[in-house]
Amino acid sequence: LEEQLRHAQKMEAIGTLAGGIAHDFNNLLTVIAGYASLIQFNSQGSEVASMAAEIQGSVERAAEMTRGLLAFSRKQAVNLMPVELNQLVEGLHKSLRRLITEDIELAVEVSSVPLIVSSDKGQLEQVLFNLVVNARDAMPSGGKLLIRTERLQLNHALITVADTGVGMSREVQDRVFEPFFTTKELGVGTGLGLSTCYGIIKKHNGIIELQSEPGAGTVFSIYLPLSEELPEADSAGGRAQWATGN
Ligand code: ADP
């Protein structure tokens, strides 16, 4: 328990730092992008224009990173409304299949009872997307990927994403949710995938944790509180709850 508390405190501190930096960086990036496009416009056809285009490309990558950091920190709001998890997962089946390689067998098993959670659908889809990309990277020569939903006691839903990939050492497991922690080659991984997941699930009042064994595979478990409300047909005009900034 003490270790969990220490971990939570550490993540909280990193979140505060990351959120502050990401917020200020975003403002600076907006200025840089604005001037770069002005320079590009005023120097059309010259070498300067292609340099300005390079600047814009880098700004876009930096903006992508600050978006990841914002998702991790408390600075990005979530728009929570009732969502049925089994539908969400089954609706993603095809897109997830396209994300992974052919030598990976994908199975999706949803619970027989509906699982309504208070969720930001787009962000929850992002979480599954990130977990599946990581599972793919962990199985370079193929394997099995299982995505499951189930209802737990005490009004909770559980989503598990299990792979038969390379697994992680204890040291790696302890750090995976930190922003910028990656074991992938430079330019391949940003180390923001799982920290984004962590931030999003936290804002859903949920928990994300993992079990892993080197050489055998990894299971990510996401616990979400079930909601009493029914999902609405149209998302506009739904009773939105906004997570406040600090
Ligand atoms: P990135 O994928 O850019 O490295 P992530 O935050 O998504 O960033 O993941 C951090 C690290 O956690 C990865 O570099 C990898 O070492 C480890 N990891 C994540 N998911 C898995 C998995 N399913 N199997 C093995 N290792 C994983």
Residues whose N, C-alpha, C, O or C-beta is under 5 A from the ligand:
A	BS01	ADP	N134 A135 A138 G165 G167 M168 V176 F181 T182 T183 K184 G189 T190 G191 L192 G193 L194 S195 T218
